[in-house]
Amino acid sequence: MKTEKTKCLIIGSGPAGYTAAIYASRANLEPVLYEGIQPGGQLTTTTEVENFPGYPNGITGPEMMEEIKNQALRFGADIRRGIATSCDLSAQPYKVTIDGETLIEAETLIIATGASAKYLGLPDEQKYAGQGVSACATCDGFFYRKKTVAVVGGGDSACEEAIYLAGLASKVYLIVRKDYLRASKIMQERALNHPKIEVLFNTNTLGLFGENGVEGAHLVRFMGQPNEEKFDIAIDGFFLAIGHKPNSDIFRDYLELDEAGYIKTVPGAPKTNLPGVFAAGDVADPDYKQAITAAGSGCKAAIEAERYLAYR
Ligand code: NDP
């Protein structure tokens, strides 16, 4: 297997990975960054980004990621296509295999592999991707002002997204598969008492319909029960809030993860349980999941990598 050595290996190319690459390059760490399955990360699947400081008129997700990438390239970051397929973090230097064929030996490792929103697995979610289906209310909610939307899920995320969307849309359906909300009491109360939110309990989604984008959803209440009832709702947007899956599987044997799979870091810093291994962005963030917070943690990770190499 081809083997290479680097002072700083960055895995992942969302705002966390690219920002880490900017800082690491400027600190002369000569970072090597592998972009992963989705170059540019989750933001490449959103349309307009309007909440990242510095873009008063907004910018598309793909454009913004291209700009941050170009900024890293300008300082000499070695940005490559490739997916980290396995790793051995049992000893230093840390070893990461790319595409099953290149072994990178790294003195420091910045993991910025992100998280993937969970989808129901309906073919219609693919069919209407970017045309009414979204897994990020904060990113896309603005496009549904005074419209009708549905949010799927019964946890804190779903309640939070439904409440956020209710501030913009004229009506929000919350589609909950059980007969109760799993969310915290306070979030439940806010959602249940919101005049614009209608909670549909015991309800599953069968599919979506519409000529030019989503115009409605086919639903079923009491699925598989004697009193099963199929019905349609008219909606303009369909939001998934059924959880995220952090992309941490290959590190599971070496790094401490929480029960949901997020890499554990020490409070306030992107340090993991291994010296010289840092985790930035959504893979270590169950709470905020924003481009700006990911970029901030990528910056911190690169500064920590620099300090680690200087003082180890
Ligand atoms: P959760 O795992 O808590 O909830 C997921 C929800 O989606 C559940 O109601 C679940 O249903 C539902 N669901 C899962 N799969 C499907 C499916 N295939 N079809 C229909 N519904 C489905 O995820 P969250 O993202 O809401 O929260 C993750 C963590 O983050 C939690 O610990 C939460 O408390 C925390 N969080 C905290 C916030 C806050 O405090 N402000 C905000 C957001 C998240 P079921 O209940 O039937 O399993």
Boltz pocket constraint, residues with backbone or C-beta under 6 A from the ligand:
constraints:
  - pocket:
      binder: B
      contacts: [[A, 119], [A, 120], [A, 152], [A, 153], [A, 154], [A, 155], [A, 156], [A, 157], [A, 158], [A, 160], [A, 175], [A, 177], [A, 178], [A, 180], [A, 181], [A, 182], [A, 184], [A, 203], [A, 241], [A, 242], [A, 243], [A, 244], [A, 286], [A, 287]]
      max_distance: 6.0
